[in-house]
Amino acid sequence: MPRPGERAQAAQGFVTYFARRATRWDATMPEQPNILILMADQLTAGALPAYGNRIAKTPHIDALARAGVVFDAFYCNSPLCAPSRFSFMSGQLPSKIGAFDNAAEFPAQIPTFAHYLRQAGYQTALSGKMHFCGPDQLHGFEERLTTDIYPADFGWTPDWTRFEERPGWYHTMDSVTQAGSCTRTNQMDFDDEVVFAARQKLFDIARGKDRRPFCMVVSLTHPHDPYVIPEPYWQRYAQTEIDMPRVPLPADDPHSQRIRHVIGLGAAQITAQQVRDARRAYYGAVSYVDDQFGSLMLALRQAQLDRDTVVLLLADHGDMLGERGLWYKMSFYEPSCRIPLIVHAPARFSPRRVAAPASLLDILPTLVELGRPGPPARYAAPVDGRSLLPALSGRGAPAEVIGEYLAEGAIAPIVMLRRADHKFIHCPADPDQLYDLARDPHELTNLAGQAEHAERVAGFRAEVARRWDLRELHEAVLASQKRRHFAYAALRQGRFTPWDFQPLRDASRLYIRNDQELNDLEAMARFPRPGAV
C-alpha cells in the first residue's frame, strides 16, 4: 500500500503530467487507440469532488477529471449490479436481453463491445467483477485475469410472487449497524488481486510481441457495501468531516417502502452515529478506489502506453447512503442511478464538461466508433444507445436516458425516462413521479399530480406505452423467475457443476524456464529493453 507521502507525490505528478498533455487532437495518434475502462461498484457521482463533493479525498480521479471530459448527467440503466453491467456490455436495455436481476443469465449470443472490438483487431481482457451469470463467463473477452467475486448461478433469483418473504442472501442493515474499520475483508482481497493482475497485464502488453491495440476493463467491487474499510482508509477521514444525508426524511413513495422492507430497514433501529460511520467507511472505500486507479494509471505510464490510451472511469450504479432514509441502490432517485463518467484522452479530447444526459447504453456505440474508424458501424443486434464521440468533441450528447428496474423490491416493472431536466418514473403498481432536476435537484417535489404538468405527464406516459408492453414484460419476468428457481433447485441435486470462472495460469511459461536462453529471456522480460531509447 503506498505511503501518504508517496500518494501525494504521485497525485501531484499526475496533475502536472496531465496538464502538460491537455492538447487537442494529435495527428500522430493511431487510428485505433488502446482503451482502459476503470469501473467501480456502487460509486455514486455525488461522492466525488469532480461532481462537487467537498469531503472525499480522490486526488487521482480529480486529476483525470481536470484533464478529461466529465459527463455531469450520466446514468446507469438499471440500478442493480448485473442488469446494469449487461446493458453496459451490450448497449441494450435489460428487458431486451433478459437481464432482469442479479441472477439473470447473460445469453452468449448477445454481442458485446468486447465482441465488436475483438472483431476489429483488439486484444480484449477483463480483470475483476462483471457478475456474468450462466456458463459463458467471457462474453467476447479474449482473456479474463481473475475470477468474479459473485456467484455465476441462479441462486440469487428474486420471487415477485412471494414478496413478503425477504431473501436471506440479500442486503441487510448489518452493513450500516456494523459499519467501521477492520483489518481485512474479502472485498479487499478481491480488489487487490484485480489491480495486481491488471498492472501485470499492462506490463506484459508493453513487453510482448502482440501489436494489436488493447481494450481492458478493470472492475473493482469497492465502494460497494458492507461499509467497512481497513484502518488506514478509515483514519484518512476525521469523524467531524463526514457529512450527513441532505434529505434525511424517509421517502414515502410505494417503491421506497418496498425497498425498506427488502433490506430489512423496518426491523432495524439506525442511529445517527451508525449513519455517520457508514458514510465514513464509504468515503474510505472511495479513497481506496482512487488509490487503485492511481496505481493503474501509473502502470499505464510506466509501460509507455498512456499516450495511445483512452481511459474511461465509470460505475455500475450509485448508493443512496442514507438519503431519503434509503441505502444501497434499487431506486431511480439520483444518488442510486446517477454515476460518474470521465473520459481521459488529452491528446484526443480537450477537457470539458457535458451537461446533457447520457447513460451506460451509450458506451458500446462509443467504443465501437473509437475502435473501428471509418464508415458507421453495422451492428449485429439492435443498439439502444448512441455514440458519445460528438459530445467528447464538443458537438452535443444524446440528451436522453432510459431506465428499467425489474428486481428485488419491485412487484411490477418500473421504468424511467429522462428528457432534458425532467425525470419521469412509472410503474403500473404505483403513482407516477415527475421531477424537475434543474429546480429540484433533490427530488423533493413530485410534479406528476399537478394540473400544470398534466400535458407533460401524458406525453411521458404515451412514450412509455410506445416503448414497453409492461403487462407482457411483467409476465416475462415472472416466467423467468419460475424457470430459474426450478433449474437452480434441480442442479443442486447430486453433483453440482459450478459456472464460476476459473482462471488458468500456466506456470510452465512463467519467470525462468529452460526452454529459452537465460540472457534472452531476461532481456525480453525487462522493460524498457536494454538499449531501448
Sequence and secondary structure as in RCSB ss.txt:
>XXXX:A:sequence
MPRPGERAQAAQGFVTYFARRATRWDATMPEQPNILILMADQLTAGALPAYGNRIAKTPHIDALARAGVVFDAFY
CNSPLCAPSRFSFMSGQLPSKIGAFDNAAEFPAQIPTFAHYLRQAGYQTALSGKMHFCGPDQLHGFEERLTTDIY
PADFGWTPDWTRFEERPGWYHTMDSVTQAGSCTRTNQMDFDDEVVFAARQKLFDIARGKDRRPFCMVVSLTHPHD
PYVIPEPYWQRYAQTEIDMPRVPLPADDPHSQRIRHVIGLGAAQITAQQVRDARRAYYGAVSYVDDQFGSLMLAL
RQAQLDRDTVVLLLADHGDMLGERGLWYKMSFYEPSCRIPLIVHAPARFSPRRVAAPASLLDILPTLVELGRPGP
PARYAAPVDGRSLLPALSGRGAPAEVIGEYLAEGAIAPIVMLRRADHKFIHCPADPDQLYDLARDPHELTNLAGQ
AEHAERVAGFRAEVARRWDLRELHEAVLASQKRRHFAYAALRQGRFTPWDFQPLRDASRLYIRNDQELNDLEAMA
RFPRPGAV
>XXXX:A:secstr
   HHHHHHHHHHHHHHHHHH  S  TTS SS EEEEEEESS  GGGSGGGT SS   HHHHHHHHTSEEETTEE
 SSSSHHHHHHHHHHSS HHHHT  STT    TTS  HHHHHHHTT EEEEEE     SS   TT SEE S  SS
  SSTT   GGGTTS  TTS  THHHHT EEES  HHHHHHHHHHHHHHHHHHHHHHSS  S EEEEEE  TT S
S EEEHHHHTTS GGG    S  S   SHHHHHHHHHTTGGG    HHHHHHHHHHHHHHHHHHHHHHHHHHHHH
HHTT GGGEEEEEEES    TTGGG  SS S SHHHHB  EEEE TTTS  EEE S EEGGGHHHHHHHHHS SS
    SS       HHHHTTS    EEEEEE STT SS EEEEEETTEEEEE TTS  EEEETTT TT     TT 
GGGHHHHHHHHHHHHHH  HHHHHHHHHHHHHHHHHHHHHHTSSS           GGGSS  TTS HHHHHHHH
SSS TT  
